Amino acid sequence: VEIDSNTLWQLGVRDPKPTNTGYMTTNDVPPRVLTNSMRVAAGANLVDLRTGGMLANGAGDSLVNAELRQLVVPQDPPGNYSIDVLFEAVAGF
């Protein structure tokens, strides 16, 4: 994630969907849901997408390497799963 800023900033991450927040789901009705939630890591910070949160902070221009982490267990049914991941940068707080 590239941050262009001339001041202090915070980078947050979350899953914006209203149901099954933080979980990869299928488009089936009802959707299938993976057992474990998605997590996003940047350096030593780890954010669980069930709640979202601050991933990184800094000052000035920066590049934040974000790693998506999804544990899949044998009990998870096969399917085409997806999730929306929204990164939000806030500057000048």
C-alpha positions as CSV (number, residue, x, y, z in Angstrom):
1,V,0.0,0.0,0.0
2,E,1.6,3.3,-1.1
3,I,1.1,6.3,1.2
4,D,1.7,9.8,-0.2
5,S,1.6,12.2,2.7
6,N,3.4,15.2,4.1
7,T,2.3,14.6,7.6
8,L,1.5,11.9,10.2
9,W,-0.8,9.1,9.0
10,Q,-2.4,5.9,10.1
11,L,-3.4,3.0,7.8
12,G,-6.4,0.9,8.8
13,V,-7.8,-2.2,7.3
14,R,-11.2,-3.8,7.5
15,D,-13.8,-6.0,5.7
16,P,-16.7,-3.7,4.8
17,K,-19.4,-6.3,4.4
18,P,-22.3,-6.3,7.0
19,T,-22.5,-10.0,7.5
20,N,-19.9,-12.7,8.1
21,T,-17.4,-9.8,8.6
22,G,-13.8,-10.9,8.4
23,Y,-14.6,-14.2,6.8
24,M,-14.2,-15.4,3.2
25,T,-17.5,-16.5,1.8
26,T,-19.0,-17.9,-1.4
27,N,-21.8,-16.3,-3.4
28,D,-24.1,-19.2,-2.7
29,V,-27.4,-18.6,-1.0
30,P,-26.9,-19.1,1.9
31,P,-23.1,-18.4,1.6
32,R,-20.6,-21.0,2.7
33,V,-18.1,-19.4,5.2
34,L,-14.6,-20.5,6.0
35,T,-14.0,-21.6,9.6
36,N,-11.2,-19.1,10.3
37,S,-11.2,-15.3,9.7
38,M,-8.8,-13.5,7.4
39,R,-5.9,-11.6,8.9
40,V,-3.7,-8.9,7.5
41,A,-0.1,-8.4,8.6
42,A,2.4,-5.6,8.2
43,G,5.6,-6.0,10.1
44,A,4.8,-6.9,13.7
45,N,1.2,-5.7,13.4
46,L,-1.5,-8.3,12.8
47,V,-5.2,-7.3,12.2
48,D,-8.1,-9.7,12.4
49,L,-10.7,-8.6,9.8
50,R,-13.5,-9.6,12.1
51,T,-12.9,-6.3,13.9
52,G,-10.5,-4.5,11.6
53,G,-8.0,-2.0,13.0
54,M,-4.8,0.0,12.6
55,L,-2.3,-1.8,10.4
56,A,0.5,0.8,10.3
57,N,1.4,4.4,11.1
58,G,4.1,6.8,10.1
59,A,5.0,10.2,8.7
60,G,5.6,11.3,5.1
61,D,5.6,9.1,2.0
62,S,5.8,5.4,2.7
63,L,5.2,1.9,1.3
64,V,3.5,-0.6,3.6
65,N,3.8,-4.2,2.6
66,A,0.6,-6.0,3.6
67,E,0.3,-9.8,3.8
68,L,-3.1,-11.5,3.7
69,R,-3.3,-14.6,5.8
70,Q,-6.0,-17.2,5.5
71,L,-6.0,-20.5,7.4
72,V,-8.0,-23.3,5.6
73,V,-8.8,-26.4,7.5
74,P,-10.0,-29.8,6.2
75,Q,-13.6,-29.1,7.5
76,D,-13.9,-26.2,5.1
77,P,-16.1,-27.2,2.1
78,P,-14.7,-26.6,-1.3
79,G,-15.8,-23.6,-3.3
80,N,-14.9,-20.2,-4.7
81,Y,-14.5,-17.9,-1.7
82,S,-13.9,-14.2,-1.7
83,I,-13.5,-11.3,0.6
84,D,-13.4,-7.5,0.3
85,V,-10.4,-5.9,2.0
86,L,-10.6,-2.1,2.4
87,F,-7.5,-0.1,3.3
88,E,-8.1,3.4,4.7
89,A,-5.4,6.0,5.2
90,V,-6.0,8.9,7.6
91,A,-3.6,11.8,7.7
92,G,-3.3,14.9,9.9
93,F,-4.9,13.6,13.1
